[in-house]
Amino acid sequence: MAESTQRRAQAYIGSFTSAGGRGITTAALDIATGALTPLHHTEDAVTDPSFLALAPSGGTLYAVSESDQGGAAAFALHRQEPLELLGSTVSVHAAGPTHLSVADGRLHTANYTSGSVTALPLRADGSLEPRPVTHQHHGSGPVADRQEGPHAHAAVPDPSGQWLLVTDLGTDSVWIYDLRGPRPGLHLHREVPLRAGTGPRHLAFAPGARERTAESPEVEWVYVVNELDSTVTTCRWRSNTGELEPLGETRVLPSGHTGPANYPSALVLSPDGRFAWVANRGDDSIAVLDLSAGELPVLTATVPCGGHWPRDLAAPPAGGRLYAANERSGDVTWFDVDHETGMPHRGGSLPAPAASCVVFDVPLD
């Protein structure tokens, strides 16, 4: 059993080929130590596969093509063999897709440059149907050089699979799409404003953090990382009505910080919902947030990210470790996480030019 688990545990590292990246790197994951060992690279199969996502059922890996043409691609996973591109890159009818996820039998992309969201139908074998449906966002924000128009950055389904929440850095809002309609596609439910100038980038749902009362049948916590002012916004989410309620903000840098300009990128929560970690680009650190201290998270520490410009943070399903994709230093650094304090401790690193994203394929058997 141990041999089978070690053989099958893998990580996939996205990168910017336009900046010297090797496409998607497949790496063996040592469960005992957290170490990554490179196995294969896709090289030029897809241009700038900067963000990746696994199909919930496994067996297929999806990648954006973060280019002016804007595309998405599907890869079949074969153990100990290179990724197999299923068909070709499919247009999303938008520019600069930065994030994707699977929900409602479709692949959804958040298109930063165009400020839109795209849904692509999935075939039975996991490949993509070239029939995109796109919804355009509208609006702007007060930061003139970054918010001249909409910039959708992440498209995340809620745990019920009935809603899609899209953070838009340009409009300072979260757009909510209803996936429950009789016709598959993108049905806008509402747009929820956050504080002007925050620049919402990514969001995450707290695992298992639900309250059920007669007044509130189902309430969940959502955390939004804001790129333009180094904060995390805490929200309540009600999946029965599709309501998102912002509650307050937490800084992800210590008070009095005087370092370089900082642009938070990724947000990861621990499986038990006690901690969150935020990647700080500029400060080149990982912020440690205590989620158990009250309604709003509390910043307890920042630690070096192990490189320069951490574009992504990721954690294997079982928790216990963090991985930072440091884009400008070209490496993926892993950390052991203290279970009691949430503090990351550097374990090692893997060279990965222009690294931008890490996802894990770890069987539960």
C-alpha positions in Angstrom: 0.0 0.0 0.0 2.8 2.4 0.9 4.5 1.8 -2.4 1.3 2.4 -4.3 0.6 5.7 -2.5 4.1 7.0 -3.1 3.9 6.1 -6.7 0.6 7.9 -7.2 1.1 11.0 -5.1 2.0 13.8 -7.6 2.1 17.6 -7.9 1.5 19.7 -11.0 3.3 23.0 -11.3 2.1 25.7 -13.8 4.4 28.3 -15.2 4.7 31.2 -17.7 6.3 29.8 -20.8 6.7 33.4 -22.1 9.1 34.0 -19.1 11.1 30.8 -19.5 8.8 28.3 -17.8 8.6 24.7 -18.9 4.9 24.5 -19.2 3.3 22.1 -16.7 5.8 20.2 -14.6 4.7 16.8 -13.1 6.6 16.1 -9.9 6.5 13.1 -7.6 5.4 14.0 -4.1 7.0 12.3 -1.1 4.3 12.1 1.5 6.7 11.5 4.3 9.0 14.5 3.7 7.0 16.8 1.4 9.9 16.8 -1.2 9.1 17.2 -4.9 11.0 15.4 -7.6 10.4 16.5 -11.2 9.2 13.8 -13.6 8.0 15.4 -16.8 7.3 18.7 -18.5 4.8 19.7 -21.2 7.1 22.3 -22.6 5.2 24.0 -25.5 1.9 22.1 -25.3 0.1 25.2 -24.0 1.2 28.8 -23.9 1.5 30.2 -20.3 -0.4 27.5 -18.3 -0.4 29.8 -15.3 -3.2 28.2 -13.4 -4.3 24.6 -13.0 -7.2 22.7 -11.6 -8.0 19.0 -11.2 -11.3 17.5 -12.1 -13.2 16.6 -8.9 -13.4 13.0 -10.0 -9.7 12.9 -10.9 -8.1 11.7 -14.1 -8.1 15.1 -15.8 -6.0 18.3 -15.3 -7.2 21.6 -16.7 -5.0 24.6 -17.5 -5.6 28.2 -18.6 -3.6 29.7 -21.4 -3.0 33.2 -20.0 -2.5 34.9 -23.3 -4.1 37.6 -25.4 -6.0 34.9 -27.3 -7.2 33.3 -24.1 -7.7 29.6 -23.9 -8.1 26.5 -21.8 -6.8 23.0 -22.2 -7.4 19.5 -20.7 -4.9 16.9 -20.0 -5.4 13.2 -19.3 -3.4 11.9 -16.3 -1.4 8.8 -16.7 0.6 7.6 -13.8 4.4 7.8 -14.3 3.8 9.0 -17.9 3.7 12.5 -19.4 0.5 14.4 -19.5 -1.6 13.7 -22.6 -3.2 16.8 -24.1 -6.9 16.0 -25.0 -7.5 17.7 -28.3 -6.1 21.2 -28.5 -6.3 24.5 -26.6 -9.9 25.8 -26.7 -10.7 29.5 -27.0 -12.5 31.1 -24.1 -13.5 34.1 -26.3 -11.7 36.4 -23.8 -8.1 37.6 -23.0 -5.9 36.8 -20.1 -7.7 33.9 -18.2 -6.0 33.7 -14.8 -8.1 31.1 -12.9 -10.4 28.1 -13.6 -12.6 25.6 -11.8 -15.1 22.8 -12.5 -18.7 23.1 -11.6 -22.1 22.0 -13.1 -20.4 19.9 -15.7 -18.5 22.9 -17.1 -15.1 24.5 -16.8 -15.3 28.1 -15.7 -12.5 30.6 -16.4 -12.0 34.1 -14.9 -10.6 36.3 -17.6 -8.5 39.1 -16.2 -7.7 41.2 -19.2 -11.2 41.1 -20.7 -13.0 41.3 -17.3 -15.3 38.4 -18.0 -16.2 34.8 -17.1 -16.4 31.9 -19.5 -18.1 28.5 -19.2 -17.0 25.6 -21.4 -18.9 22.3 -21.5 -17.1 19.1 -20.6 -17.3 15.9 -22.6 -17.5 12.5 -21.0 -13.8 11.9 -21.4 -13.0 15.2 -19.6 -12.1 17.1 -22.8 -13.5 20.5 -23.6 -16.3 21.4 -26.0 -15.4 24.4 -28.1 -18.7 26.1 -27.3 -17.9 28.9 -24.8 -20.5 31.0 -23.1 -19.1 34.3 -21.8 -20.5 36.9 -19.4 -18.9 40.4 -19.5 -18.5 42.4 -16.2 -18.8 46.2 -16.1 -17.5 48.8 -13.7 -14.2 50.3 -12.4 -12.5 51.3 -9.2 -10.5 54.3 -7.8 -7.0 52.9 -8.4 -6.6 54.4 -11.9 -3.7 52.3 -13.2 -5.2 48.9 -12.0 -9.0 49.5 -12.0 -9.8 51.3 -15.2 -12.3 48.5 -16.0 -13.3 45.0 -14.8 -10.6 42.4 -14.1 -12.2 39.0 -13.1 -9.5 37.1 -11.3 -10.9 33.9 -9.8 -14.0 31.8 -10.3 -14.8 29.5 -7.3 -17.8 27.2 -6.9 -19.3 27.2 -3.4 -19.3 23.8 -1.5 -22.9 23.1 -2.6 -22.0 23.3 -6.2 -25.0 25.5 -6.9 -23.2 28.9 -7.1 -20.1 30.3 -8.7 -18.4 33.2 -6.9 -16.1 35.4 -9.1 -13.7 38.0 -7.6 -13.2 41.1 -9.8 -10.1 43.2 -8.9 -11.3 46.0 -11.2 -14.8 46.5 -9.9 -14.0 45.8 -6.2 -16.8 43.3 -6.0 -17.7 39.6 -6.0 -20.0 38.5 -8.8 -22.3 35.6 -7.9 -23.7 33.2 -10.6 -26.6 30.9 -10.1 -25.8 27.4 -11.5 -29.2 25.9 -10.6 -31.2 27.1 -13.6 -32.9 24.8 -16.1 -30.5 25.9 -18.8 -26.8 25.4 -18.2 -24.7 28.5 -18.4 -23.8 31.7 -16.6 -26.8 33.3 -14.9 -25.9 36.4 -12.9 -27.5 36.4 -9.5 -26.0 39.5 -8.0 -22.9 41.6 -7.6 -21.7 42.2 -4.0 -19.5 45.3 -3.5 -16.5 45.3 -1.3 -14.7 48.4 0.0 -13.5 50.6 -2.9 -9.8 50.2 -3.8 -9.3 46.8 -2.2 -8.9 44.9 -5.4 -10.4 41.4 -4.6 -8.2 38.7 -6.2 -9.0 35.2 -4.8 -11.4 33.7 -2.3 -11.7 30.5 -0.2 -14.5 28.8 1.8 -13.7 27.7 5.3 -13.8 23.9 5.4 -16.6 22.7 7.7 -17.1 26.2 9.2 -20.9 26.2 9.2 -23.5 27.3 11.6 -27.0 25.9 11.5 -29.8 27.5 13.4 -33.6 28.0 12.9 -32.9 31.6 11.8 -29.9 30.7 9.5 -30.3 27.2 8.0 -26.8 27.3 6.6 -24.1 29.9 7.1 -20.5 29.5 5.9 -17.4 31.7 6.1 -15.7 33.0 3.0 -12.3 34.8 3.0 -11.4 37.2 0.1 -7.8 38.2 -0.3 -7.4 41.8 -1.6 -4.4 42.5 -3.9 -4.4 46.3 -3.8 -4.5 47.1 -0.1 -3.0 43.9 1.6 -6.1 42.8 3.4 -8.4 39.8 3.7 -12.2 40.5 3.8 -14.2 38.0 6.0 -17.8 37.3 4.7 -20.8 35.2 5.6 -22.2 33.1 2.8 -25.7 31.6 2.7 -26.0 29.0 0.0 -29.8 28.7 0.3 -30.2 32.3 -0.9 -26.9 33.1 -2.6 -26.2 36.0 -0.2 -22.7 37.2 0.6 -22.3 39.6 3.5 -18.9 41.3 4.1 -18.1 41.6 7.8 -14.7 43.2 8.1 -11.1 43.3 7.0 -7.8 42.0 8.4 -4.3 43.3 7.4 -1.8 40.7 6.2 1.2 42.8 7.0 2.3 44.0 10.5 1.3 47.5 11.5 3.9 50.0 10.6 5.2 48.0 7.7 7.6 50.1 5.7 8.9 47.6 3.1 8.2 47.6 -0.7 4.8 47.8 -2.2 2.9 44.6 -1.5 0.4 42.7 -3.7 -1.1 39.6 -1.9 -1.8 36.8 -4.3 -3.1 33.5 -2.9 -5.0 32.4 0.2 -5.0 28.8 1.7 -7.0 27.5 4.7 -6.1 24.6 6.9 -8.3 21.5 6.6 -9.5 22.0 10.2 -10.4 25.7 9.6 -8.1 27.0 12.3 -5.6 28.9 10.2 -5.2 30.7 6.9 -2.1 31.7 5.0 -1.7 34.5 2.5 1.2 34.9 0.0 2.6 38.4 0.0 4.3 39.5 -3.2 6.6 42.4 -2.6 7.2 41.6 1.1 8.1 38.1 -0.1 6.4 36.5 2.9 3.6 34.2 4.1 1.1 35.8 6.5 -0.2 33.5 9.2 -3.8 34.2 10.2 -5.6 32.7 13.3 -9.2 32.0 12.4 -10.2 30.8 15.8 -9.6 34.1 17.7 -13.0 35.7 16.8 -15.2 36.7 14.0 -12.3 38.3 12.1 -8.9 36.6 11.5 -5.9 37.8 13.5 -2.5 38.2 12.0 0.0 36.3 14.2 3.2 36.3 12.1 4.8 36.7 8.7 7.6 34.4 7.6 9.9 34.4 4.5 8.4 32.7 1.5 11.7 31.1 0.5 12.0 33.0 -2.8 10.8 36.1 -4.6 7.3 37.0 -5.7 5.1 34.1 -4.4 2.3 34.0 -6.9 0.6 30.9 -5.4 0.2 29.0 -2.2 -1.1 25.4 -2.1 -1.5 22.6 0.4 -2.0 18.8 0.0 -5.4 17.6 1.0 -4.3 16.2 4.3 -2.7 19.5 5.3 0.4 19.8 7.4 2.4 21.5 4.6 2.4 24.6 2.4 4.0 25.1 -1.0 4.9 28.5 -2.4 5.3 29.0 -6.1 7.8 31.8 -6.3 7.5 33.2 -9.8 10.5 35.6 -10.0 13.0 33.4 -8.2 11.8 30.4 -10.2 11.2 27.8 -7.5 8.6 26.0 -5.4 9.4 26.0 -1.7 7.7 23.7 0.8 7.1 24.2 4.5 6.2 22.0 7.4 3.4 23.6 9.4 3.2 23.5 13.1 -0.2 22.0 14.0 -0.6 24.1 17.2 0.5 27.5 15.9 0.1 27.4 12.1 3.7 28.5 11.7 5.4 27.3 8.5 9.0 26.1 8.7 11.0 25.8 5.5 11.6 22.2 4.4 13.2 22.5 0.9 12.7 23.8 -2.6 12.5 22.7 -6.3 13.8 24.8 -9.1 10.8 25.7 -11.4 11.4 28.7 -13.7 8.5 31.2 -13.8 6.4 29.0 -11.4 2.9 30.3 -11.0 0.7 27.5 -9.5 0.8 24.2 -7.7 -2.0 21.5 -7.4 -1.9 18.1 -5.8 -3.2 14.7 -6.9 -2.9 12.6 -3.7 -5.1 9.5 -3.4 -6.8 8.9 -0.1 -6.2 5.1 -0.1 
